[in-house]
Amino acid sequence: MAVSPSPEGEEVVGILDVDVEVDAAEATIDTLAVHPDHARSGIGAAMLAVAVGRLRAQGLGSLDAWTREDAAANGWYQAQGFVERYRYVHVHKEGGDDPRGFRSPEGLSTPVRAFAHAPLEMEAQLRAEFSRVYVCRQYVLNL
């Protein structure tokens, strides 16, 4: 968590939540956000530096983060030394999308909303069929 002085005292301007599984060799960034009034001021990088130091002290081998198609987020992770390891397609089926390919057990309607993962090779086909399709990326920083 990043704290900045304000007229009323201190205010939270950023959050970094890292998940470390018990007996795991790697950690995952679950949440990273900086208040828009403090964006691009180095707060995210400072929080990351603290987290990386703590993770190294615990003996973890890597830290990963997952993004979608946000160019700023992808660029930020790359600028921090993260390397893209994996990509896949994330599809959200909404109520107005074609229900083909989505089945429910007998007696239930077709799904109104659903999300699914697919290989990157299916991106063009899925973008033609569904309104919400995203390329998800896993970035990894070796500690």
PyMOL commands that set and color helices and strands:
alter all, ss='L'
color gray80, all
select helices_A, chain A and resi 36-38+43-57+71-79+120-129
alter helices_A, ss='H'
color red, helices_A
select strands_A, chain A and resi 2-6+9-20+26-34+62-67+83-93+114-118+132-142
alter strands_A, ss='S'
color yellow, strands_A
deselect
rebuild
show_as cartoon
